[in-house]
Amino acid sequence: MEIERTVTVDQPVDRVFAYLSDFTTTTEWDPGTVRTDRVSGEGGVGTHYRNVSKFLGRETELDYLVVEHEPDHRFALRGENATVVAHDTMTIVPAATRSGTTAGEGTTVTYRAEFEFKGLARYVAPLLSPALKKLGDDAERGLREALGKLE
């Protein structure tokens, strides 16, 4: 199962990347996140985060590892617990105008989250589709608001 959302904001690429690649900021833009702590690392590949989120009324904890870190372009993590493996990828590019030229200070972020359920959770996963859609919609709204306020 996957969700993908795209937002465009009037912020420079480097500022947006710096903000999103610090995964502890999920508390500011992801409404489901209760807290995210950096356990080890400096933010690049191999950095370990612990995320606690609320989903369908229950708190769940995932251990995330940064698996890709291309400055000002792409940031990806792999999160896992006993019931799910999550792959979160953020692709960050300069925004384009309608004519296809770069729009100056604007940035487009594509956020993609893929979920592989394990064990018995695989069988109920199809029933989670509406909740995952809402999660994606809420995250999109949160991203747009948080990125729009960057200084």
Residue, then its C-alpha position, 0 to 999 in steps of 0.5 A: m500500500e502506498i500514499e503519494r502527495t505533492v506540494t509546491v511552496d514559495q521557499p528555496v530548495d535548500r531551506v526545504f531540504a534542510y527542514l525535511s531531512d531533519f526527520t524530527t520535524t515530523t512533529e510539526w507537519d505530520p499530524g499523526t506523529v506524537r514524537t520523533d527522536r534522533v537516536s544516532g547519526e548526523g542526519g545523513v545515510g545511517t542516521h537512526y530515528r525513533n518515531v511514535s505515531k498515532f494511527l487509528g487511535r493506537e500509538t505505534e513506534l517505528d525505528y527509521l534508518v536514513v537510506e538515501h540522502e542526496p542534498d537538496h534533492r532526495f531523502a529516504l528512510r526505512g522504518e520497521n516494527a513488528t507489523v509493518v515496514a515503511h519506506d518514506t521518500m521525499t523528492i525535492v525539486p525547483a518548482a516549474t512555471r506553466s511554461g516549464t521554466t524554473a519559478g525562482e524560489g519555489t520548491t516542489v516536494t513529492y512525499r511517498a510512503e509505502f507500507e509492507f504489512k507483516g504477519l496477520a496485519r497483511y490480511v487486514a491491510p486492504l481495510l486500512s486504505p481509507a485511513l491511509k488516504k486520510l493520513g496522506d491528506d493530513a500530511e499534505r496539508g501539514l507539509r504545505e502549512a509548515l513549509g510555508k512558514l519556514e524562515 
